[in-house]
Amino acid sequence: MISFFERFFEFQKELHQVLFSWVPFSVGDLIYIVLGAFLLYCFITLFKKQQRSDSMRKILIVMNIFYFIYQIFWGMLYFQVPIIKKLSSQNEPDIEKAKKLALVYLEKCKATRQYTQEDSNGVFIITNLTSIQKEILNQQTKLPSYISDKKAPEILDIKPSLFKNVMSFTGILGYYNPFTAEAQYNTELPHTLIPFTTAHESSHQLGFAREQEANFIGYLIGIHSGNPELRYSTEFFTLKSLLRFIVEKDPEFVKNILRQYSPAMKRDRAYEKSFIFQHQGWLDEFFGFTNNLFLKSNQQEGSVTYSYFIDLLLSYEKT
């Protein structure tokens, strides 16, 4: 049955991208807006006694229809064979190997950062996002066959989210819309985050549902790229993920690595931290909590766990 849904996903993805990719804005976001307005209207009418039962019936019907479509289009993909089973798996990520790899990616980041552009404040900027997105599509065709046998889309369908102003306060960098096969990202993010975020969301478009597996596929897309902006964003993400994994067991090692950041990397890190600090609040906590519940209900570890990505990374490096 899972194999059937994988094949069905390929069919509906191609159909949806043909239908919606030419539209300059996110059709999926528009669907969410219409759905939200309808549910809000029904919720308001619940307070009217003569319409209460009818409104409740409409809410339940619409939610059940959307949930059913979601499961058919996307939800069943969470039951695919995990990528880790295609690699020489470890029982759990090795902290010493993670440290060695962190040193490697520190040097990679330093080197690649020199080939990128900066704004007037010396912070990394993207010069051509369309070029990055096309490079992502190109790299999807070069994924190792023993990891991915999925058909890479030839249609560029990565769009800025209509909810960018709200997204900045939720901690959500991007998302995949299973109803339209569109990948969305927040254009207000620090530029260091945007290339890898688009690679991550494009990995969902390939059919990798689990978040940390999408991170790993995004890593494979970006790490071998000839585009320095995509490669730096990917290397920087990988280094930060390794440090988050290491910090609980060896905070001094992490502090030492941070001190060794190049001046340009320190400026990029400071800008990311400033952006996060400026957008912290109850929305960030609420969406963090609900996202954690969503991930755990879909065969995943939770939103704050990086160990599976690190396990995939170390297993791939060993291979």
C-alpha positions as CSV (number, residue, x, y, z in Angstrom):
1,M,0.0,0.0,0.0
2,I,2.8,2.4,0.8
3,S,4.3,1.7,-2.6
4,F,1.0,2.5,-4.2
5,F,0.8,5.9,-2.4
6,E,4.4,6.6,-3.4
7,R,3.4,6.1,-7.1
8,F,0.2,8.1,-6.6
9,F,2.3,11.0,-5.1
10,E,4.4,11.1,-8.2
11,F,1.3,11.4,-10.4
12,Q,-0.5,14.1,-8.3
13,K,2.7,16.1,-7.8
14,E,3.4,16.3,-11.5
15,L,-0.3,17.2,-12.2
16,H,-0.4,19.9,-9.5
17,Q,2.9,21.4,-10.6
18,V,1.6,21.7,-14.2
19,L,-1.6,23.3,-12.9
20,F,-0.2,25.7,-10.4
21,S,3.5,26.4,-11.1
22,W,2.8,29.2,-13.6
23,V,0.8,31.2,-11.1
24,P,3.1,33.9,-9.6
25,F,1.7,33.5,-6.1
26,S,1.1,30.6,-3.8
27,V,-2.3,28.9,-4.7
28,G,-2.0,26.7,-1.6
29,D,-1.8,29.8,0.6
30,L,-4.9,31.2,-1.1
31,I,-6.7,27.8,-0.4
32,Y,-5.7,28.1,3.3
33,I,-7.0,31.7,3.5
34,V,-10.4,30.7,2.0
35,L,-10.6,27.6,4.3
36,G,-9.7,29.8,7.3
37,A,-12.3,32.4,6.5
38,F,-15.0,29.7,6.0
39,L,-14.1,28.0,9.4
40,L,-14.1,31.3,11.1
41,Y,-17.6,32.1,9.7
42,C,-18.9,28.7,10.8
43,F,-17.3,29.2,14.3
44,I,-19.0,32.6,14.7
45,T,-22.4,31.1,13.7
46,L,-22.0,28.5,16.4
47,F,-23.1,31.2,18.9
48,K,-26.4,31.5,17.0
49,K,-28.7,28.8,18.5
50,Q,-30.7,28.3,15.3
51,Q,-27.6,27.7,13.2
52,R,-25.4,25.8,15.7
53,S,-26.0,22.2,14.6
54,D,-25.7,23.1,10.9
55,S,-22.5,25.1,11.4
56,M,-21.0,22.2,13.5
57,R,-21.9,19.8,10.8
58,K,-20.2,21.9,8.1
59,I,-17.0,22.3,10.2
60,L,-16.8,18.5,10.7
61,I,-17.5,17.7,7.1
62,V,-14.9,20.2,5.7
63,M,-12.2,19.2,8.3
64,N,-12.7,15.5,7.5
65,I,-12.5,16.1,3.7
66,F,-9.3,18.1,4.1
67,Y,-7.8,15.5,6.4
68,F,-8.7,12.7,4.1
69,I,-7.2,14.5,1.1
70,Y,-4.1,15.3,3.2
71,Q,-3.6,11.6,4.0
72,I,-4.0,10.5,0.4
73,F,-1.7,13.2,-1.0
74,W,0.9,13.3,1.7
75,G,0.3,11.6,5.1
76,M,0.9,8.1,3.9
77,L,4.5,9.0,2.8
78,Y,5.5,9.2,6.5
79,F,5.4,5.4,6.5
80,Q,8.0,5.1,3.7
81,V,11.2,3.1,4.4
82,P,13.5,5.4,6.4
83,I,16.6,6.6,4.7
84,I,18.7,5.3,7.6
85,K,18.0,1.8,6.5
86,K,19.6,2.5,3.2
87,L,22.9,3.5,4.9
88,S,25.3,1.8,7.2
89,S,23.4,2.8,10.3
90,Q,24.9,3.4,13.7
91,N,23.0,2.7,17.0
92,E,23.2,6.3,17.9
93,P,25.2,9.3,16.7
94,D,28.9,9.3,17.9
95,I,29.8,12.5,19.7
96,E,33.5,12.3,18.7
97,K,32.8,11.7,15.1
98,A,30.4,14.7,15.2
99,K,33.2,16.9,16.7
100,K,35.6,15.9,13.9
101,L,32.9,16.6,11.3
102,A,32.2,20.0,12.9
103,L,35.9,21.0,12.4
104,V,35.6,19.9,8.8
105,Y,32.5,22.0,8.2
106,L,34.0,25.0,10.1
107,E,36.8,25.1,7.5
108,K,34.4,24.5,4.6
109,C,32.2,27.5,5.8
110,K,35.3,29.7,6.1
111,A,36.4,28.9,2.6
112,T,33.0,29.1,0.8
113,R,32.1,32.3,2.6
114,Q,34.9,34.1,0.8
115,Y,33.2,33.5,-2.6
116,T,29.9,35.1,-1.6
117,Q,28.6,38.7,-1.5
118,E,27.8,41.0,1.4
119,D,25.6,43.9,2.1
120,S,26.8,47.3,3.5
121,N,27.0,45.7,7.0
122,G,29.1,42.9,5.9
123,V,26.3,40.3,6.2
124,F,25.8,37.5,3.6
125,I,23.3,38.3,0.8
126,I,21.9,36.4,-2.1
127,T,22.6,37.8,-5.5
128,N,20.4,35.6,-7.7
129,L,17.7,33.5,-6.0
130,T,16.3,32.1,-9.3
131,S,19.8,30.7,-10.1
132,I,19.8,29.0,-6.7
133,Q,16.4,27.5,-7.3
134,K,17.4,26.2,-10.7
135,E,20.6,24.7,-9.2
136,I,18.4,22.9,-6.6
137,L,16.4,21.3,-9.4
138,N,19.6,20.3,-11.2
139,Q,21.1,18.8,-8.0
140,Q,18.0,16.8,-7.4
141,T,18.8,14.8,-10.5
142,K,22.2,13.9,-9.1
143,L,21.1,12.3,-5.8
144,P,22.7,8.9,-5.1
145,S,20.4,6.2,-6.5
146,Y,20.8,4.1,-3.4
147,I,19.3,6.9,-1.3
148,S,16.7,8.3,-3.7
149,D,15.0,6.7,-6.7
150,K,12.4,9.4,-6.8
151,K,11.7,11.4,-10.0
152,A,13.1,14.9,-9.8
153,P,10.6,17.5,-11.0
154,E,11.6,19.5,-14.0
155,I,9.2,22.3,-13.0
156,L,10.3,25.2,-10.8
157,D,7.5,25.6,-8.2
158,I,9.2,27.3,-5.2
159,K,7.3,30.4,-4.1
160,P,7.4,33.1,-1.4
161,S,4.8,32.6,1.2
162,L,1.8,35.0,1.4
163,F,2.1,34.7,5.2
164,K,5.7,36.0,5.4
165,N,4.9,38.8,8.0
166,V,3.3,36.2,10.4
167,M,5.9,33.5,9.6
168,S,8.7,35.6,11.0
169,F,7.1,35.4,14.4
170,T,6.4,31.7,14.3
171,G,9.8,30.2,13.8
172,I,8.6,28.6,10.6
173,L,11.1,29.0,7.8
174,G,9.2,27.4,5.0
175,Y,6.6,24.7,4.3
176,Y,5.3,22.3,1.7
177,N,1.7,22.4,0.6
178,P,0.4,18.9,-0.1
179,F,-2.8,20.2,-1.7
180,T,-0.9,22.0,-4.5
181,A,2.6,20.5,-4.4
182,E,4.1,24.0,-3.9
183,A,7.1,24.8,-1.8
184,Q,6.9,28.1,0.2
185,Y,9.6,30.0,2.0
186,N,9.7,33.2,4.1
187,T,11.4,36.0,2.1
188,E,12.0,38.0,5.3
189,L,14.5,35.4,6.6
190,P,18.2,36.2,6.9
191,H,19.7,35.3,3.6
192,T,21.9,32.6,5.2
193,L,18.8,30.6,5.8
194,I,16.9,31.0,2.5
195,P,19.0,28.8,0.1
196,F,19.0,25.7,2.4
197,T,15.3,26.3,3.4
198,T,14.3,26.2,-0.3
199,A,16.5,23.0,-0.7
200,H,14.7,21.5,2.3
201,E,11.2,22.3,1.0
202,S,12.2,21.0,-2.5
203,S,13.1,17.7,-0.8
204,H,9.5,17.5,0.3
205,Q,8.4,18.1,-3.3
206,L,10.6,15.0,-4.2
207,G,8.5,13.0,-1.7
208,F,10.6,12.9,1.5
209,A,8.0,13.6,4.2
210,R,10.0,13.3,7.4
211,E,11.6,16.7,8.4
212,Q,15.0,15.4,9.2
213,E,15.1,13.3,6.0
214,A,14.2,16.4,4.1
215,N,17.1,18.2,5.9
216,F,19.4,15.3,4.8
217,I,18.3,15.4,1.2
218,G,18.6,19.2,1.3
219,Y,22.1,18.7,2.6
220,L,23.0,16.4,-0.4
221,I,21.5,18.9,-2.8
222,G,23.5,21.8,-1.4
223,I,26.8,20.3,-0.3
224,H,27.8,19.2,-3.8
225,S,26.6,22.4,-5.6
226,G,28.8,24.6,-7.7
227,N,26.7,27.6,-6.5
228,P,28.6,29.2,-3.6
229,E,25.5,30.8,-2.0
230,L,23.6,27.5,-1.9
231,R,26.7,25.6,-0.7
232,Y,27.6,28.1,2.0
233,S,24.0,28.1,3.4
234,T,24.1,24.3,3.4
235,E,27.5,24.1,5.1
236,F,26.5,26.7,7.6
237,F,23.3,24.8,8.5
238,T,25.2,21.5,8.8
239,L,27.8,23.1,11.1
240,K,25.1,24.6,13.3
241,S,23.2,21.3,13.5
242,L,26.4,19.5,14.5
243,L,27.1,22.2,17.2
244,R,23.5,21.9,18.6
245,F,24.0,18.1,18.8
246,I,27.4,18.5,20.6
247,V,26.6,21.3,23.0
248,E,24.6,19.3,25.5
249,K,27.6,17.0,26.1
250,D,30.5,19.3,25.4
251,P,29.6,23.0,25.6
252,E,33.3,24.1,25.8
253,F,34.0,22.5,22.4
254,V,31.1,24.4,20.9
255,K,32.3,27.7,22.5
256,N,35.8,27.1,21.0
257,I,34.3,26.5,17.5
258,L,32.3,29.7,17.7
259,R,35.4,31.6,18.6
260,Q,37.1,30.2,15.5
261,Y,34.3,31.5,13.1
262,S,35.7,33.8,10.5
263,P,34.8,37.5,11.0
264,A,32.2,37.2,8.1
265,M,30.7,34.1,9.7
266,K,30.4,35.9,13.0
267,R,28.5,38.7,11.4
268,D,26.2,36.2,9.7
269,R,25.6,34.5,13.0
270,A,25.0,37.8,14.9
271,Y,22.4,38.8,12.3
272,E,20.6,35.5,12.5
273,K,20.5,35.8,16.3
274,S,19.2,39.4,16.1
275,F,16.4,38.3,13.7
276,I,15.3,35.5,16.0
277,F,15.5,37.7,19.1
278,Q,13.4,40.5,17.4
279,H,10.7,37.9,16.4
280,Q,10.4,35.9,19.6
281,G,7.0,35.8,21.4
282,W,3.9,33.8,22.2
283,L,3.4,32.9,18.5
284,D,6.8,31.4,18.3
285,E,6.1,29.3,21.4
286,F,2.7,28.3,20.2
287,F,3.8,27.2,16.8
288,G,6.8,25.4,18.3
289,F,4.5,23.4,20.6
290,T,2.0,22.6,17.8
291,N,4.7,21.7,15.3
292,N,6.3,19.4,17.9
293,L,2.9,17.6,18.4
294,F,2.4,17.4,14.6
295,L,5.8,15.8,14.0
296,K,5.4,13.3,16.8
297,S,2.0,12.3,15.4
298,N,3.7,11.6,12.1
299,Q,6.4,9.0,12.9
300,Q,9.0,11.7,13.8
301,E,11.1,12.6,16.9
302,G,9.8,16.1,17.4
303,S,10.8,19.6,16.2
304,V,13.8,20.1,18.5
305,T,15.6,16.8,17.8
306,Y,18.6,16.8,15.5
307,S,19.9,13.3,16.3
308,Y,18.3,11.6,13.3
309,F,19.8,14.2,10.8
310,I,23.2,13.8,12.5
311,D,22.8,10.0,12.4
312,L,22.1,10.2,8.7
313,L,25.0,12.7,8.2
314,L,27.5,10.5,10.0
315,S,26.3,7.3,8.3
316,Y,26.6,9.0,4.9
317,E,30.1,10.3,5.7
318,K,31.1,6.8,6.7
319,T,29.7,5.3,3.5
